[in-house]
Amino acid sequence: MELKGCAGIVTGGARGIGRGIAYALAREGVHIAVADLPATAADREETLAGVRALGAKAIGVDVDVRDFPQAQAMVQRTLEAFGQVDILVNNAGVIKIGPVAAFAEEDWDLILDVNLKGTFLCSKAVSPHMMQRRAGRIVNVSSIAGKRGSAMTSAYCASKFGVIGFTQAHAHEMAPFGVTVNCICPGEVNTYMWREVLSPAIGAATGATPDAAFDAFIKQQVPLGRPQTAEDMGEAVVYLCRADNVTGTAMNVSGGTVMH
């Protein structure tokens, strides 16, 4: 698909991987709806400014992806601004860690609701428009945690495994309408989840500072020996949006940490 002049929605687009995806698409001439919670307003304004500096149009949209009317309003707002929705990137996500035996039920529900149900609801909201136009790209953000479970992240892994299964099922449904549905599986990207949750936890367990814990993890676990970046994720999304004959795939962007 030719990307110049297209319009896309990036959920969780205010910062981190979402910002990297928004910028990568903007460089290709895609106009962007940066959709996120109202609490991210300051970060979102920075992302909007960055998208506009790259020559693309941009709007900010408040959305809680757990709420279907809000997902519908997000799509409608984008249609009003740009006339069409060619791309949806389901990036919004949260994480909490802890052993299953002590994990709070409300934390489990939050993670599954945002990461998996949110992907479903936003896809449900945009699918009729794409089906009617017989064109479009949906890219879901899973994780290498959606391909390989690890201790202390049961809810997150369950949600991300679910995103991959959902992607494959939805890809079958949308293929007759010329719409592709894929996902990317990020590895170790030093954004909020790592800085505020994972690195401190690893550091506490090993006696290292969070930064040292992250660096040690990368050296031990990533074959290429370096972390991934939000820009890497953006480039992967651009590829999947361009590719006419790729659907139902779960692309690893992990420096070799997971190879299947």
N, C-alpha and C positions, 0 to 999 in steps of 0.2 A: 504494500500500500504506500502510495506517495504521501508523505507526512506534512509537507508544507501546506499551510492553510487549514489543517485539521484542528479539531477541538478536543481536548481531553480533560478528564477529571482525575485528580490524584488525591485519594483520601489519606489522612495522616500526612498531608503535604507540607505542613508548616516547618518541619525541621528534619534533620537526619536523612535517612534513606529517601523519604518522600521528597525532600528538597532536592536531593541529587537527581531523582527521577524527573521532577518538574523542570530542572535546568537542562537536563539532557534532551528532553522533548522540545523545550523552547528553542534550543539551538537548531533544531530541525524545522522550526517554523510552526510548531504546534501551539495554539492558544490554550491557556491552562486555567482551569478552575481549581484553586487550592482549597481543598475541603478539610476542615479540622474542627476541633472543639473550640468554643469561644475563648477558653482559657489560654489558647495558644496565639491570641491575636497579635502580640508583639512579634513573635517569631514569624507568623504568617505574613505580616507586613514586610518583613525583610525578604522573605521568599518572593512575594509579589513584585517587589522592587527589582530583585534579581532577574526574574522572568522578563519583566518589561525592558530591562537593560539589554537583554539578549534579542530584543526586537519583536517579541511576541506579546499578544494581549493577555491580560490576567485579571481574574476576579477572585475574591475571597468568599467562601461559603461556609457558614456554620453548619456543622452536622455532627450528630451522634449516630454512628453507623448501626447502633443496636435498635434504632427506631425506624420502622419502615416509612411512615409519613415524612420523616426528615430526609431519608434517602430519596424519596420521590421528589421532595422539594429541591434537593440538591441537583437532581437531573433537570428539573424544570427551570431552575435558575440558570443553569448552563445553557439550556436551549434558548432561553430569552436573551442571553448575552451573545451567543455565538451562532445560533441557528441550527446547530446539530451537535451530536456527541459521537465522535468517531472512536474515542479511546477511553476506557475506564481502567484505572490502576487501583486495585484494592490493596492499599498499603497499611492502613490503620491497624495498629497492634499494640498489645500490652503483654507484660510478663510479670510473674511473681514466682518465687522459688520456695521449695521446702519439701520434706518427705511426705509421701502419701499418707502415712499414719497420722500426721499432724496437720495436714493441709486443710485450710478452712474451706468449707463448702461455698461460701460467698466469693472467695477468690477463684475457685474453679469456675463458677458460673460467670464471673466477670471475664476471664480469659477466653472461655469458649464463646461467650456472647460477642465480644469485640472481634476476636481473630477469625472465628468461623462463621457465626451467625451474621456478623457485619458484612463479610464477603458475600454471603448468600443474599442478604437484603439489598445491598447496592447493585449486585448483578441482576437481581430480580427487577429492580427499578429501571435499569437501563436496557434490559433485553428487548422489551417490545419495540422500542425506538430503533434499535439496531436491526431487529428482525424485519421491521417494516421497510427500512432502507436497504436491507440485504447487504450490509457492510458494517464492519466494525472490528475492534480489537479489545479484548478483555485480558488484562494481565494481573494475576493475583500474586501477592507476595507471601510465599510459604517460608521455608527455612531448611537448612540441613537438619534441623531438629524435627522436620517433617519426614525425614528418611532414616534417621537413626536416633533412637531414644537415649536419654542420659539421665542419671540420677538427679533428683531434686527439681526436675522440670517436667513432671508428668502432665500437668495441664497444658503447658505451652506445647509440648510435643504432640499431645492428643489433638490440639487445635490445628497445628501445622500439618500433621498427617492428614487430618480432615480436609484441609484446604487442597491438598494434592488430589484426593479422591473426588472432591467436588469439582475441581478443574477438569478432570478427565470426563466425568459425567456430563458436565455442562458443555464441554467441547463437542461431544456427540450430538447434543441437542441443537447447538448453534451452527454446526457445519452445513446443514442444508440451506442456511440463509447467508452463507459466505462470511460468517463471523468466526474468528479464531479465538480460542480461550486457552491461555497458557499460564504458567507460573514460573517465577524465579525462586531459587533457594539460596539466599545469602548465607555466607559463612560468618566470619568474625569481623564485623564492622564496628568501629569504636564510636558508636553513637550512644544515646541516652541509656539504652538497655544494658550495654556493657559498662558504661561509666558509673551508673547509679545503682545497678543491681548485681550484675554478674562479677565484675572485677572486684568490688568490695567483698563479696562473699568468698571468692577464691582467695583473696588476700587474707581474710580473717582465718581461713582454714590452713593457710600455709605460712602465715606470719610475715607476709610480704605486703608492701604498699599496693593499692589497687593498680597503679600504673605498672609496677614491676610484675604483678600477677598477670596482667594482660600480656605484657611482653614475653613472659616465660611461657604462657599458654600458646602463644603464636609460634614460638620456636619449637615447642614440643609437639604441637598438633597439626600444623599446617605445612604440607610438603614443600610449598614454594617459600615458606619462611617469612611471609609478610602478611599483614592484615589486608582485608578488602576495604573498599571505600564506597561511599554513597555514589560517587561518580561511576564506579564499576557497575553498580546496580542500574543506574540510569542507562548506561550503554547496552546492557542486556535487554532492558525494556524497549529501547529503540529498535534493536534487532528484531525482537518478537513482534513489534508493531509493523515493521517493514515486511516481514516474512509472510508470503502468501500461502505457503504449503507446510507450515509448522503449526500444529494445534494439538492440545492435550499433553504437551511436554512439561516437565518440571526441570528447569535448567539450573544446574549447580553453578554458583559463582562464589567459590569457596577456597580457591588456591589449592585445590586437590584434597581438602579435608574429607570430603565425601565424593566418591567417584562412580556412583550408580544412580 
